[in-house]
Amino acid sequence: MNDWFDYIMFHARAQPEKPAMVMEDRVVTYGMLRPAIERCAHRVVALNIDPEGLVAVLVRNPIRHFTLSLGLFRAGVQAVSLEHSQADIKDLKFAAVLGDEDAVLLIDPSNLFIPVNDEWFSQDTLAMGELPRGFLEPAQVCRWSLTSGTTGRPKLVGHRVEDVGRRALKFVDLDWRLVLSLPGLSSNFGFTNGCAALATGRTLCFAESPFQAIRMIELFSIDLLAVSTEQLVALTRVARKLGALVGSLRAIYLAGSLPSRALLEAAMLYVCNNIHCRYSTSEIGQIAYATADEVLLKPGLVGQITPGVEIGIFDQDGHRCSVEQIGIVKCRRNKDSVRQTPEQTTEVDHWVELGDLGWIAKDGQLYIAGRVTDAAATGPQINSDNPISPIYEVEHLLRLEWDSTDAAAILINDSHDGANPQIWIGVVDNKEASVEKITALIRPRGIEHTIKLFDLHIIPRSPSGKVNREQLKTVMLGCRILLSR
């Protein structure tokens, strides 16, 4: 069995009364967790699921979801965590789907559906024989993530035992007590954060909304927050509105889409001034790392490249770019950093396209200018003279300024020489925004573009939630322009 999982089971014996997982008034101690994991593992084994098949977990309650996921690992069954909000799971095929009663409506009816109820986690008369030995080889794939990758098309990415273990032990030398993890367990970031918290004997906390997260930070004096970029936008807005007392937070681990200067400045003011920004991908994990202070000093910086990872910048013809030349960002593991068995046939050094435009500076640090698809939708606006697209800054400024505002922006240039670009902004259900107010927000940040404001019914997004700027432009062309209010 893998070391990190053994550590979780060890804490169940060493500190059975300590809370392992908390969500508001729901508490599971380490002493309660171990038998719950084993009961789930026995139930999974009793189902006689194809050992080569993939089992999906679709359970709303994160405590139960994570416990069941650990039970699948203990039983040696490959699993993928899904979310009820995901729009791209209807056509996926699995050996079985373990889920809430309403989850059956979200999946392909040809899948074997097994409802997960209270009996899975309560004491019962289920025969508790000896469990299989589980995952033994470091190179075995034990977990999968459903991700949009870099193209917006859903795909499943496998994670090996050694990869999960390496990421799960990242909290060993850090002095955190309570870890609040907001990213869903369907993300590799969210799942490995949970494994890391439990493997190192911490208390793992969950919250279902930004308001609940703020309450839990205040109530339990949580000291570490793991969060995605969009979640940090919502959390910062709530903290500012409530005047939240979140001084117990000592650090934020941030992953997901690239954070803007506006977001980092607001989050450091209202939530926590110690923010660690991770640039990562589901296939490889963390690629680069920087603190918020470093990002604010160097616009576009995502940080020093992680040891064991190689970054390549390529032009549209697939040729390597020179230092400080902007191109398409790709990455791969260094061969020396990957352990292979004779039976392993998967190429470990193939390039993974990250979907971003960026460059490597002379000091070896990686910078990102924007998304490839965003640049394709708006034209060749990103160049060496003006490398950082302003649309992400504009979007974060609007979402931080007005509660419950959904907003998206595209960069438009109708001229052939690249002069006088415009920013088209779409807002949904916002009665306060105007061109004048938005201009007043962006001008102090050096954004001098002409603004056009559009009243939209919905922001077109991919199944993973990313703005589809090609569709956004089409929608805007058919909508009413709000020059002022």
N, C-alpha and C positions, 0 to 999 in steps of 0.2 A: 504493500500500500504506500501511497505517496506521503512524504514527510509532513506536508502542510495539513493533510487530513488527519494524520495521526496526532498532530499537535492539538487539533480541535477536540478529538476524543480524549486526549490527555487532560485538557482543561476541565472536561466534564467530571473527571475523577479528582483533580487537584483543587478545584474551586466550584463545587456543584451549586452553591448558593448564589454565585455571582450572576447578574443578568448578562445573558448572551445577546439577546435581541429585544429591542423595545420599539413600540410604536404607540405614542401617547400612553394610555393606561394599560396596554397589553404588554406583558413581560414574560419572556421565556428565559429561564436560567440555564446555565451550562448543564446542570444535573437533569433538567427536563429535555434538553436538546438531544443528548446522546440516545436515549431510548426512542425518541421520536424519529431520528434518522434511521435507526435500525429497524423500527417497525415499517417505515416507508420502503426500506431496502427489501425486507421480506415480502411485502405485498407486491413489489415490482417483480421479484424472482418468481412468485407464485403465478404471475400472469403468463409465464413462458413466452415472453416476447423474443423475437428473433434477435440473437446477440449481435448480429451485424446490422440491425436496423437502427433507425434514429427515432428517439422518443421526444415529443414536444411537451413542454410544461406551459400551461396557460391558466394560471391561478392569480387572481387579483391581489389577495392578501400577501404582501411581500415576505412576511415571516414564514407562512406556510410554503410559499413558492420556493424560498431558499432552502428550507428544511427538506422539501421533496427533491430538489436538485442535488443536495448532498446525499440523500438516500439513493438516488440513481447512480451517483459516482461510486458509492459504497458497493452497489450491486454490480458494478462493472458495465453499466449501460450508457451508451452515448446519448447525450441529451442536448436540446436547444431550448432556451427560454424565450417565450413569446409574450407580447403585450396585447391586451384587448384593443388598444388604440391603433395597432398596426394595420394598415390598409392593404398589405401585400401578402397575406398569409392564406387567402381563400383557396388558392390553387396548389398549395404545397402538399406533398405526400409524405406521410410518416408511418413508421411501424405501429405507433399508437400515439394518442394525444391524451394526456392527463390534465383535466381542467375542471373549472367551475361548471355548474349546470348551464349557464348562458354561453359558455365557450363553444358549445356544439354548434351554435348558429354562425360562428365565425370561420369554420374550417370546412374543407372539402368533405362532403358526406361519405365518401368512400373510405376515409380514415377510420381506424378503430378508435372509438371515443370511450374513455374510462372516466367517469365522474369522480372527483376527489372531494370527499366529505369529511365530517368529524371523525368517522371511524378510522381514517388513515392515521390520525394523530393521537387517538385515545387508547387506553389499555383495553385489550381484547383477548380473545381466545385463539388468535391466529397462531398456528404452529410456528415456533421460532427455532427452526433448524439451523444448521451451519450455513453461513453465507458463502458465496463464491469468493475467490481471492481478489476480485476486482481488477483494477488497472495496475499492472506490474512494470511494464516497460516504459521508460521515459519518453520514447518516441511514439507511443500509442496516442491516437486522437481520442480524447475523452469528452470534449465539449465542442459545441458549434455555436456560432453567432449568425444571426440573420442581419445582414447589413446591405445598404444601398451601394456600397463600394464607392467608386469615384464617378460612376456613370449614371447613378440614379436607378439602375436596374437591380432588383433584389437578388442577393446571392447568399449562399451559406459558406461560412469560413470556419475551417476546423482548427482546434487548439489542442496541442499535445500536452501530455501529463507534465513534462518538464517545464513547458511554457507557463502553465497555470501555477505550478509550484514556485517558479522564479518570481512571478508577479505577486503571489500570495504572501510571500515573506518580506515584502518591502517595508512593513511597519516595525520589524523586529527591533531596530535600534532607535526608534522614535518614541518620545515620551508623551503619547496620546492616551487618554482614558476612554473617551466616548467618541465614536465616529458616526457622523450622520451622512448617509449615502443617499443622494437623491436620484442619480441616474438609474433607469430601470435595469432589472436583472437580465434583460435581453441583450444589453450591451456588455461587451467584454470588460469595459471599464467598471461598470456597476457590479458585475459578478466577482471579478478579482478583488475589488475593494472589500466586498463582503467576506471573501475567503481570507484576505489579509487581516481584517479586524478579528475574526474568530480564531485564526491560527496563532495569533499573538496574544490571545486572552483579553482583547478589548471588548467593549460593549458596542454592538452594531445597532444603530438607530435608523428608522425609516420614517418618512413623512409623505403624506399624500397630496399636499398642496404647499405653496409658499407660506401661507398663514400658519399652517400646522408646523412647518419647519421652524419658523420664528418662535412659536410658542415652546417648542421642544428645546431649542437652544437656550431660551431664557429659563425654562423650568429645570432642566437637567444640567445646565452649565457645560454643554457640549463644547469640546475644544478643537475638533477637526471636522471640516465639511468637505465632502466630495460632491462635485456639482458639474453639470454641463453648462455651456455658455448661455443657452436660452433660459435655463433654470436660474442662472445667476442674475439675468436681467430681471426676471419676475421677483426674485428674492430681494434684490436691491431696491426695487420699487416699493415693495411691501415694508421693508425695514425703514425706508425714508418716511413713508406715510405714517407708520405707527410710532416712529421715534423709538424703535426697538432697542432693548438693552442686551446687546449681543457681545459684550466685552469678554466673555469667556472664550470665544473663538480665538485660537492661536494660529490657525493656518487654514487655507482653502486650497484644495487640489482641483484644478479646473481643466476640463477636456471638452472636446467637441469642436464646433465651428470656431473660427478665429475671433478672439475678443477684440473689440475696438478700444481706442484710447478713452472714449467717453464712458464705456462700461467699466473699465478698470479703475478709472478715477472715481466714479461714483461708488463702486463696490468697496474700494479702499477707504472711502470716507464713511459709508453707512454700515458696512458689514465687517470687514477685516482688512487690515493693511498688509497682511502677509499672504500673498497669492502666488501659487506656483502653477504656471501655465504649461500644460503638456500638449505637444503636437504628436498625434498618434494615428494609427490605422488598425483595423481589426486583424488584418493579416499578420502584422509584425509587432504591434504594441507601440510603446513609446519610441518616437523617432528623434525628437528634439525636446529640449526643456529650457525654460527661462523664467525668471521671476517677473512679476508685474512691473517692478521698478525698472528692470532692464528693457522691457517692452516699451514703456513710456518714454525712455530716453532714445530708443532707436525704433522708429515706426516701421512696422512690417516684420520685426524680429520674431522668430519662433524659438531661437536659441541654439545652443551647442548641440551638435549631433550626438546621439546616444552611442556609446561604444558598442561595437558589434553590428552596427547598421551603416550601410553605405548609401549616400545620396547622390543621384545623378540628375543633371539638368539637361534637357534635350530640346532641340528645335522641332518644328513640325515635321521635318523629314527624318527624324530619328537620330540626328547627329548630336554628339555631346557639345554642350555650350562651354565657353571659356568662363573663367572666374568673373563674377559680377555681371554676367550676361543673363538676361531674363529668358526663361524657357519653361517647359513642362517639367514638373517635379516628379521624379520616380525614386523608389528606394528598394533595397534588398538587404537581406542578412549577409554578412560576411561568412564565407564558407567555414572559416576557423571557429566561428561562434556557434555553429550548429552541429549537434551530435547526430550522426547517422548510423543506422544499423544496416547490415548487408541486405536485409529484406526491403529496406526503404527505397522506393523508386521515385518518389516525388522530387522534382528539382527544387532545391532549397535556395538557389541563388538567382531565381528569375526576378526580373524587375516588376515591381508593383506600381502602377500609375496612381498617384494620389489625387488627381483631379485639380491640382493647384498650379498656378504660375508663380515662379519665384526665382531666386538666385542664391548663390553661395558667395559670401564676402571673402576678402583676402585673409581674414582671420579665421576662416573655416566655419563661421556661423551661418545658419540658414535663415533666409528671409522669404516671406510669402507676400505676393502682391494682390492675389485674389483667385477666384475660381476660374478654371478654364471655360466652363459652360457659361459663366456670367460674362466673360469677355467676348465669347462667341455671340451672345445674344445682343450685346450692345456695341459691338464693333471694336476695332483695335485701339482702345483708349489707354491701355497700360503700356508705358514705354519707359526708357531709362531716365527721361527727364521728369516724369511724373508717375513713379512706379506704383504707388499705393492707391487702389480704387477707393473713392470716398463713400461709396454706397453703404458699406457696412457701418461706418460711423454715423451716417444719417439715420439708418434704420434703428440703431441702438438709442440715439438721441430721442427719437420720437417715442419709442417704447418706454423709455425711462421718464419722459416728460408727462405723458398722459396715460392714466390707468386704463387697462384692458384694451389698449390700442394694438391692432394688428396693422403693420405697415411694411411696405417693401419698396425698393427703389431700383432704378436702372439708369445707366449712364448713356446718354444719347448724343450723337454728333452727326448733324446733317451735312456738315461741310466736308469737303475733300481734303482740306489742309489740316484738319484736326483742331481748328480754332472754335472758340465759343461753344464748348460742350454744355449740355443741359442735364439736369437730374430730374427725371420724372418720378414722382412719389405717389404711391397709391395707399390710401387709408381706408379702414373699414369701421363704420359706426363711430366716427369721431366728429362731434359737433363743435369742437373747439379749435381744431387745427386750421391754420390759414397760411397762405404764402408768406404773409408778413411775419407771423410768429415763427415759422420754420426758418425763414431767412435770419431772424434775430438769433436763433439757436446755433446756426451753422457758421455764420460769418466770423464770430470770435475764434473759430477753429481753423480759419484759413480756407474754408470751402467757398469759393467765389462763383460757383456755377449758377446759371439761371435756373429757377425752380418752376416746375409745373406740377400742380397738385390735382389728383384724380380721386373721385369718390367711388369706391369699389364695393361690391357685395361680398367678394371673397378674394383672398390672395391665392393664386394657383401655386400648389406645392407638390413635390414628389411624394411617394408613399412614405419616405423617411422624414418628411417635414421640411426639406430644403425648398427655397423659393425657386420656382421654374420661371426664369426671367424671359425665356422665349415666349411662353404663354402669357406672362405678365404684360409684355409689350403689346401683344395682340389684344388683350383685354382692355388695356388703357386706350388704344386707338378707337375703341368702340364705346368709351365711357365719357361722362361729362367732366370737363375740366373745371376745377374750382380755383379761379384766379384769386379770389378773396372771399371772405365771409362777412 
